[in-house]
Amino acid sequence: MPPQSFDQKKPTQYWKWFLPPMLLLSLGLHGLVLFTPVAPSEDDLVPPPDPEEDGIAITKIDPPRARATTPQSNTGTVKTAPSNPSPTPSPTATAATPQSQANQQSSRTGSNSSDRRPNSSRSNSNSARPATTDTGSQPANASQGDVPDLSAAPTVNVPNPPAPAVTPPTSDPFEEYIEVFKSFRGQTATEEEITTLKGTWLSGVTERGAAYANLEIQPLKNLETVPYEAKICLPEAPTSAQVLVLVEADGNLDSDRQLVRTTGYRSFNRAVQELVQQHDYPEAETPQAFLVEIEVDYDESNCQPPQDVANLPDEYFAILDDYIGPELTTIAEANMAKTEWFMSLSESGEIEFSEAEALEETATLEGFDAEVEYALGICLPIAPQEAWWGVLVNPDGTVNGEPNLLRSTGYGGFDDRSQELVRAFDFPEVDTPQAYVIEVPVGYNSVNCEQPAQKAAEAGESTTSNPDSTDSPEQAAQSSGAFDPTKQAQLATTGRQNVDRDALVSLNSDDPGLVTTIVDSGWPDEVDKGCFLSEHDPETGLVPADGAEDVVVLSQNADRAPATIGNLYGVTPNEVGEYCSAPLYELQENGTPQLFASVVGFGTGNSSALVVIWFSDPRQA
């Protein structure tokens, strides 16, 4: 039998085909893992302690050896000096466990991995050292472990102490007294007129809308007082001012304010307006109307006479004592008094006048050129006005009855002297009784006089001016550089240009018809418009009166107009009295007078102002 052949084909092993690709895939995966970037461990993220920031000092440590350890209960307390710029170690210098050390480190880094860091106790071993150490290591650690207690140390003077508070220089009391005196006006409204003003104001406010329909005026008194530091007796005690204000629901003050009762002094009135504007008003659900009442810090029973403060002649203070106020000093009041006097003569049958004739002088008296003398040469707070006297003269030249005062100088003594001059005049004989209105000026010059505060400061010098001086006021002014025509023209031109460019305060660039309408609708009755304007119609606009250089209208309260004019014209306004019932200001450039300005407030609450610029004092015209 033939032998069997074992040469049979073995089955194919397919799994061997997968070995090479599996090997390659394994190598590729290993390479991918090895080259993939991974985040650092949390140990690497913890920054090493900063010796300057953490107050850690690196010192040499002796090799460990057996030593007595201080019990935990006997640990000392380390006191830190407040002035040390570097942070100090923990208040209790105890031997910290590795776990507590790690917690301190994790609180600083925002990580809570102290139990996962095997080297945390080693890296923080210097952040909190034991209070007691080996004797050999004490010298090395003395400067770091023992912080001196500076709480009981003597006070050290600061090498550069803060500068002491500088007290602003106080103004001269007498100068303040004169400035307040200049602004004296007295009470110009009666209680009935004040009641009418309140009703008119409230009626206008309630017409704004439903939110204002039920407004009622509430009293508001607890505001600050207006200061008067001079404490020198004034010609009349100032009264408490009353101002009507409208406060919106959010506590903001509305611009519609009405001064219904004044203090009697314009300077105090301006301070009242500032206090009203600065006050913090409460918020409410609806708008509120308040009658704000503000007093002046003035005690009439505890003031000092001015003659006890300033070294001036007794005659000067006697004139101030004779000041009787602004009543019957304006041209408008004088014209009214003249008309009433003429009509009284007609009604008595002594002389016949019609009402039209009473508006004009019926007879002109020639040859009367007397004036009341004033030889002191010291400026008065308020310039005296020209006195007007009504005189009825019989045919034989004698005066029938007493002269009637139609316009006052503002000073009782000057009124009496002017009446004596009228009585002493030799009137001419006429065929029929004649009524004369005699104007008696006061020999006072507001330009060529010396300021009282300056005069009082000049101790030992003469208190009277030189009566033999032959220089006219104009020559004296020119010799001192005042009222220079070239400088006047320059200031007036530049000022007007600034006014026209300032849209916030100027109405002059608007339609002339609008300007004249605004002026006419709010012009005050007590001010003679002819003193300031010669024409005012929609075609030509506002034309200043004869002798005036320019006229401008400011759309802001009259109390702020002087300061605005000062800024626009580059001058300093100084109130010198009144002209035609309106305040008159002397405009000075660098202390030298150059211009005059009249300010006439008009509109509700004097919300607008008409300003007339003069090259010379209009009272001397």
C-alpha positions in Angstrom: 0.0 0.0 0.0 1.6 3.2 -0.9 2.3 5.6 1.8 -0.2 8.4 2.4 1.0 11.9 1.6 0.6 14.5 4.3 1.4 17.3 1.9 -2.0 18.9 2.3 -2.6 22.7 2.0 -3.0 24.3 5.4 -5.9 26.7 6.0 -5.1 30.3 5.4 -4.5 32.5 8.6 -6.2 35.7 7.8 -5.5 37.3 11.2 -1.9 37.8 10.3 -2.9 40.3 7.6 -4.2 42.7 10.3 -0.9 42.7 12.3 0.9 45.4 10.2 -1.9 47.9 10.1 -2.6 47.4 13.8 1.0 48.0 14.6 1.0 51.2 12.6 -2.2 52.3 14.2 -0.8 51.7 17.6 2.3 53.7 16.9 0.2 56.5 15.5 -2.0 56.7 18.6 1.0 56.7 20.9 2.6 59.6 18.9 -0.7 61.5 18.9 -0.9 61.2 22.7 2.7 62.2 23.2 2.4 65.3 21.1 -1.0 66.5 22.4 -0.5 69.6 24.7 -1.8 69.2 28.2 -2.5 71.8 31.0 0.1 72.1 33.8 -0.6 70.6 37.1 -2.2 72.7 39.9 1.2 72.7 41.7 2.7 74.4 38.7 -0.1 77.0 38.7 0.6 78.2 42.2 3.1 81.0 42.0 6.0 81.0 44.4 5.5 83.4 47.4 6.7 86.9 46.9 8.9 88.0 49.8 7.9 91.7 49.3 4.2 91.0 49.0 3.8 88.2 51.6 6.3 89.4 54.1 8.4 86.2 53.8 12.0 86.4 54.7 14.4 83.7 53.4 17.0 82.8 56.1 19.5 80.1 56.6 18.1 77.2 58.7 20.4 75.2 60.9 20.4 71.4 60.5 17.6 69.8 62.5 18.5 68.6 65.9 16.8 67.8 69.1 15.3 70.7 70.9 12.5 71.6 73.2 9.4 72.8 71.4 7.2 75.5 72.9 3.8 74.2 73.8 0.9 75.4 71.6 -0.7 77.2 74.5 2.4 79.4 75.0 2.6 80.9 71.6 3.3 84.6 71.6 1.5 87.4 69.8 3.4 89.5 67.2 2.5 93.2 67.1 2.7 94.9 63.8 3.7 98.5 63.2 1.0 100.6 61.4 3.6 102.4 59.4 5.3 99.3 58.0 4.8 99.3 54.2 5.1 95.5 53.9 2.4 93.1 55.0 3.2 91.3 58.2 2.8 87.6 59.2 -0.2 86.2 60.9 -1.0 87.8 64.3 -0.4 84.6 66.2 3.0 83.2 65.4 2.3 79.5 65.9 3.7 76.5 64.3 1.2 75.8 61.5 0.4 72.3 60.4 0.9 71.4 56.7 -2.9 71.4 56.2 -3.3 74.9 57.6 -0.3 76.1 55.6 -1.9 74.8 52.5 -5.2 76.5 53.3 -3.5 79.8 53.6 -1.9 79.3 50.2 -5.1 78.2 48.5 -7.0 81.3 49.8 -4.4 83.5 48.2 -4.6 81.8 44.8 -8.3 80.9 44.6 -7.4 77.1 44.5 -8.5 74.5 47.1 -5.8 72.0 46.4 -3.8 71.9 49.6 -4.4 68.3 50.2 -3.2 67.4 46.7 0.1 69.2 46.9 2.8 67.1 48.6 5.2 70.1 48.8 2.8 72.7 50.2 4.1 72.5 53.7 7.6 72.9 52.5 6.9 75.8 50.2 5.1 77.7 53.0 7.3 76.8 55.8 8.6 80.4 56.1 5.2 82.1 55.9 4.4 81.3 59.6 7.4 80.5 61.8 7.2 79.4 65.4 7.5 82.2 68.0 10.3 80.4 69.8 13.3 79.2 68.0 16.7 77.8 68.8 19.2 80.0 70.5 21.6 79.7 67.6 19.0 80.9 65.2 17.8 83.9 67.2 20.4 86.4 65.9 19.6 85.6 62.4 15.8 85.9 62.9 15.8 88.9 65.3 15.1 91.4 62.6 12.3 89.4 61.1 10.5 87.7 64.0 10.3 90.5 66.6 8.4 93.5 65.2 8.8 96.5 67.6 5.6 98.0 69.1 5.4 101.6 67.9 2.1 102.4 69.5 3.8 103.9 72.6 6.5 105.7 70.7 6.6 109.5 71.0 4.8 111.5 68.4 7.2 112.6 65.6 6.7 116.0 64.0 5.7 115.7 60.3 8.5 117.3 58.3 5.9 118.8 55.9 2.8 119.6 57.9 -0.3 120.6 55.9 -0.6 124.2 55.2 -3.0 126.1 57.6 -6.3 127.1 56.3 -6.2 130.5 54.8 -8.9 132.9 56.0 -10.2 135.1 53.2 -9.7 138.8 53.9 -12.8 140.3 55.4 -14.2 143.4 53.8 -14.1 146.8 55.5 -17.3 147.1 57.6 -17.7 150.7 56.7 -17.3 150.0 53.0 -19.9 147.2 53.2 -22.2 149.7 55.0 -21.8 152.2 52.2 -22.5 149.6 49.5 -25.7 148.5 51.3 -26.7 152.1 51.8 -26.4 152.7 48.0 -29.0 150.0 47.3 -31.6 151.4 49.7 -35.0 151.6 48.1 -37.5 151.2 51.0 -40.8 149.4 50.6 -42.3 150.1 47.2 -45.4 147.9 47.6 -48.3 148.0 50.1 -49.9 145.0 51.6 -52.8 145.3 49.2 -50.5 145.4 46.3 -48.6 142.3 47.6 -51.9 140.4 47.9 -52.7 141.3 44.3 -49.3 140.2 43.1 -49.8 136.8 44.8 -53.1 136.3 43.2 -51.8 137.3 39.7 -48.8 135.0 40.0 -50.9 132.0 41.2 -53.5 132.6 38.5 -50.8 132.5 35.8 -49.2 129.3 37.2 -52.5 127.4 37.5 -53.2 127.9 33.8 -50.2 125.8 32.8 -52.2 122.5 32.9 -54.0 119.9 35.0 -51.0 119.2 37.2 -51.0 122.9 38.4 -54.7 123.5 38.6 -55.1 122.9 42.3 -52.0 124.7 43.5 -52.1 126.5 46.8 -49.4 128.8 48.2 -47.7 127.2 51.2 -45.4 129.1 53.6 -41.7 128.1 53.7 -39.5 129.9 56.3 -36.7 127.8 57.6 -34.1 129.1 55.2 -30.8 130.8 55.9 -30.6 134.5 56.7 -29.0 137.1 54.5 -25.7 138.1 56.2 -24.8 141.7 57.1 -21.4 141.5 58.8 -20.8 145.3 59.1 -23.4 145.6 61.9 -23.5 149.4 61.3 -26.9 151.1 61.6 -28.7 151.4 58.3 -31.1 154.3 57.3 -34.0 151.8 57.7 -34.2 148.3 59.2 -34.5 145.8 56.4 -37.7 143.7 56.4 -38.0 140.0 55.6 -38.4 139.3 51.9 -41.1 137.2 50.4 -40.6 135.3 47.2 -43.2 133.1 45.4 -41.6 130.0 43.9 -42.8 127.1 41.9 -41.2 123.7 42.6 -41.8 120.8 40.2 -42.6 117.3 41.4 -38.9 116.3 41.1 -37.8 119.1 43.4 -36.4 121.3 40.7 -37.0 125.0 41.0 -39.0 126.6 38.2 -37.7 129.8 36.7 -41.0 131.6 37.3 -40.3 133.4 40.6 -41.9 136.6 42.0 -40.4 138.8 44.6 -43.6 140.2 46.3 -42.0 141.9 49.3 -38.5 143.3 49.3 -36.0 143.8 52.1 -35.9 147.5 51.1 -32.3 147.1 49.8 -31.4 145.9 46.4 -28.2 144.2 47.5 -30.1 142.2 50.1 -32.7 141.3 47.5 -30.0 139.9 45.2 -28.8 137.7 48.1 -32.3 136.6 48.8 -32.7 135.4 45.2 -29.4 133.5 45.5 -30.6 131.7 48.7 -33.9 130.9 47.0 -32.2 129.4 44.0 -29.7 127.3 46.1 -32.2 125.9 48.5 -32.8 122.1 48.3 -36.6 121.7 47.8 -38.4 118.4 48.7 -39.8 116.1 46.1 -43.6 115.5 45.9 -46.2 113.8 43.8 -47.3 117.1 42.2 -45.8 120.5 41.7 -45.9 122.8 44.8 -46.1 126.6 45.2 -44.3 128.2 48.2 -44.1 131.6 49.7 -40.5 131.7 50.8 -39.7 134.1 53.6 -36.1 135.1 54.2 -34.8 137.6 56.9 -31.7 139.7 57.0 -29.3 139.2 59.9 -29.8 142.7 61.3 -30.6 143.9 64.8 -31.7 147.5 64.9 -31.2 147.6 68.7 -27.7 146.3 68.5 -26.1 148.1 65.6 -23.2 150.6 65.7 -23.5 154.2 64.6 -21.4 154.9 61.4 -19.7 157.9 63.0 -18.2 155.5 65.6 -16.6 153.4 62.8 -15.2 155.9 60.3 -13.1 159.0 60.8 -15.1 161.4 58.7 -16.5 164.9 59.4 -19.6 165.1 61.6 -21.4 167.1 58.8 -21.1 164.1 56.5 -22.9 161.8 59.0 -25.4 164.5 59.7 -26.3 164.4 56.0 -26.6 160.6 56.1 -28.9 160.9 59.1 -31.1 163.2 57.1 -31.7 160.7 54.3 -35.4 160.2 54.0 -35.5 157.6 51.2 -36.3 157.5 47.5 -39.9 158.5 47.8 -40.8 161.6 45.7 -37.4 161.7 44.1 -38.2 160.4 40.6 -39.3 162.5 37.6 -42.5 160.5 37.2 -43.5 161.1 40.8 -42.6 164.8 40.5 -44.7 165.3 37.4 -47.6 163.7 39.1 -47.2 165.9 42.2 -46.9 168.9 39.9 -50.2 168.1 38.2 -52.0 167.6 41.5 -50.7 170.9 42.8 -51.8 172.7 39.7 -55.3 171.2 39.9 -55.5 172.1 43.6 -54.8 175.7 42.7 -57.5 175.6 40.1 -60.0 174.1 42.5 -59.3 176.7 45.1 -60.0 179.5 42.7 -56.7 181.2 43.2 -55.7 180.5 39.6 -57.4 178.7 36.7 -55.7 175.8 35.0 -57.1 173.2 32.7 -55.8 169.6 33.0 -53.9 169.9 29.8 -52.2 173.2 30.9 -51.3 171.5 34.2 -49.0 169.1 32.3 -46.8 172.0 31.2 -45.1 174.8 33.1 -47.3 177.9 32.7 -44.6 180.3 33.5 -40.8 180.4 33.2 -38.8 182.0 36.0 -35.6 183.5 34.7 -32.7 184.5 36.8 -32.9 181.7 39.4 -29.5 180.0 39.4 -29.0 179.2 43.1 -28.0 175.8 44.2 -27.6 174.0 47.5 -23.9 173.9 48.4 -22.1 170.7 49.2 -18.4 171.4 49.9 -17.2 168.2 51.6 -16.2 166.5 48.3 -17.0 163.0 49.8 -19.2 160.8 47.8 -22.6 160.1 49.3 -24.1 156.6 49.1 -27.0 157.9 47.1 -26.7 161.0 45.0 -29.1 163.8 45.9 -31.7 164.7 43.2 -32.7 168.1 42.0 -35.4 169.6 44.2 -38.7 170.9 42.6 -40.7 173.5 44.4 -44.2 174.8 43.4 -44.6 178.5 44.2 -47.6 180.7 43.8 -46.5 184.4 43.4 -48.8 187.3 43.9 -48.8 190.2 41.4 -46.6 192.3 43.8 -43.9 189.6 43.8 -44.6 188.1 47.2 -45.0 184.4 47.7 -48.6 183.3 48.4 -48.4 180.7 51.2 -45.6 178.2 51.5 -43.7 176.6 48.6 -44.9 173.1 47.8 -42.3 170.3 47.5 -42.9 168.5 44.2 -39.6 166.6 44.1 -37.3 165.8 46.9 -33.6 165.6 46.9 -33.8 162.5 49.1 -32.2 164.3 52.0 -34.2 166.3 54.5 -31.4 168.8 55.0 -30.9 169.5 51.3 -34.7 169.9 51.0 -34.7 172.5 53.8 -31.8 174.5 52.3 -33.4 174.5 48.8 -36.7 175.8 50.3 -34.8 178.6 52.0 -33.3 179.6 48.7 -36.7 179.7 47.1 -38.1 181.9 49.9 -35.2 184.3 49.6 -35.5 184.8 45.9 -36.8 188.2 44.7 -39.7 187.4 42.4 -40.6 189.9 39.7 -43.9 191.8 39.8 -46.6 190.6 37.4 -50.1 191.5 36.4 -51.7 188.3 37.6 -50.8 185.6 40.0 -48.3 183.2 38.6 -47.5 179.6 39.4 -43.8 178.6 39.1 -42.1 175.3 39.3 -38.5 176.1 40.5 -35.8 173.5 40.1 -33.0 173.8 42.7 -30.0 171.5 42.1 -27.5 170.4 44.7 -23.8 171.2 44.2 -22.8 167.6 44.3 -20.6 165.9 41.7 -20.6 162.1 41.7 -17.6 162.0 39.4 -15.2 164.3 41.2 -15.8 163.1 44.7 -13.7 160.8 47.0 -15.0 157.5 48.1 -15.9 157.6 51.9 -14.2 154.4 52.8 -11.0 155.6 51.1 -11.3 159.0 52.8 -11.8 157.4 56.2 -8.7 155.4 55.7 -6.6 158.5 55.1 -6.1 159.5 58.8 -4.6 162.9 59.4 -5.6 164.4 56.0 -8.1 167.1 55.4 -11.7 166.0 55.3 -12.9 168.7 53.0 -12.2 169.3 49.4 -10.4 172.4 48.1 -13.1 175.0 47.5 -10.6 177.2 45.6 -10.0 174.6 42.9 -10.7 176.1 39.5 -10.7 172.7 37.6 -14.1 171.7 36.3 -15.2 168.1 36.9 -14.5 167.3 33.3 -11.0 168.6 33.5 -10.4 166.8 36.7 -11.6 163.6 35.2 -9.5 163.9 32.0 -6.4 164.7 34.1 -6.8 161.3 35.9 -7.5 159.4 32.7 -11.2 158.9 33.4 -13.9 159.3 30.7 -11.4 159.3 27.9 -13.4 159.7 24.6 -11.2 157.2 22.7 -11.5 154.6 25.5 -15.2 155.2 25.8 -15.8 154.6 22.1 -13.7 151.5 22.2 -15.5 150.0 25.2 -19.0 150.9 23.8 -18.3 149.3 20.4 -16.7 146.2 21.8 -19.4 145.8 24.4 -22.2 146.1 21.9 -20.5 143.5 19.7 -20.3 141.1 22.6 -24.0 141.7 23.5 -25.1 140.9 19.9 -23.1 137.7 19.9 -24.4 136.4 23.2 -27.7 134.7 22.3 -28.4 133.8 25.9 -28.8 137.3 27.1 -29.5 139.4 24.1 -32.8 140.3 22.4 -31.3 143.0 20.2 -30.8 140.8 17.1 -34.5 139.8 17.0 -37.3 141.6 15.1 -37.4 145.2 16.2 -41.2 144.9 16.5 -40.8 142.0 18.9 -38.4 144.0 21.1 -40.6 147.1 21.3 -43.6 144.9 22.1 -41.7 143.2 25.0 -40.5 146.6 26.3 -43.9 148.3 26.1 -45.8 145.4 27.7 -43.8 145.2 30.8 -42.5 148.7 31.4 -42.8 149.8 35.0 -45.2 152.7 35.7 -42.9 154.5 38.2 -40.1 154.9 35.6 -40.2 157.7 33.1 -39.6 156.0 29.7 -38.6 159.4 28.1 -35.5 159.5 30.2 -34.1 156.5 28.4 -35.8 156.2 25.0 -36.6 158.8 22.4 -38.3 156.4 20.0 -39.6 152.9 20.1 -41.8 151.6 17.3 -41.8 148.4 15.3 -40.1 150.1 12.3 -37.1 151.8 14.0 -36.8 149.7 17.1 -35.3 151.2 20.3 -33.6 154.6 20.0 -31.7 155.9 23.1 -32.7 159.2 24.5 -30.7 162.4 23.8 -27.4 162.2 25.5 -27.3 158.4 25.7 -24.9 156.5 23.5 -26.6 153.1 23.2 -29.5 151.0 24.4 -29.6 147.2 24.7 -32.1 144.7 26.1 -31.0 141.7 28.1 -33.3 138.7 28.5 -32.3 138.1 32.1 -33.3 139.4 35.6 -32.4 143.0 36.2 -30.5 142.0 39.4 -28.0 140.1 37.3 -27.8 142.7 34.5 -24.9 144.8 36.1 -22.7 141.7 36.3 -23.5 140.7 32.8 -22.7 144.2 31.5 -19.5 144.1 33.4 -18.5 140.9 31.7 -19.6 141.9 28.2 -18.0 145.4 28.3 -14.9 144.4 30.3 -15.7 146.8 33.1 -16.5 146.8 36.8 -20.0 148.3 37.6 -20.3 150.4 40.7 -23.7 151.7 41.7 -23.7 155.5 42.3 -27.3 156.3 42.8 -30.4 156.6 40.6 -31.5 158.4 37.5 -35.2 158.6 36.7 -36.1 155.9 39.3 -33.6 153.4 37.8 -30.3 152.4 39.2 -27.3 154.1 37.8 -23.9 152.5 37.6 -20.4 153.9 37.0 -18.5 151.5 34.7 -14.8 151.4 35.6 -11.9 149.9 33.6 -9.0 148.9 35.9 -10.4 151.2 38.6 -10.8 154.2 36.2 -14.4 155.4 35.5 -15.2 155.5 31.8 -18.9 154.9 31.2 -22.3 155.1 33.0 -25.1 152.6 32.6 -28.8 152.8 33.6 -30.6 149.5 34.3 -34.4 149.4 34.0 -36.0 146.1 35.0 -39.3 145.3 33.3 -41.6 142.4 32.8 -42.9 139.9 35.5 -40.5 140.0 38.4 -38.1 142.2 36.4 -37.4 139.2 34.2 -35.8 141.4 31.5 -33.6 144.5 31.7 -33.1 147.5 29.5 -29.6 148.9 29.7 -28.7 152.5 28.5 -25.1 153.4 28.1 -24.0 156.9 28.8 -20.6 158.7 28.1 -21.3 161.1 31.0 -23.4 161.3 34.1 -27.0 161.8 32.9 -27.9 163.5 36.2 -25.5 166.3 35.4 -27.0 167.0 32.0 
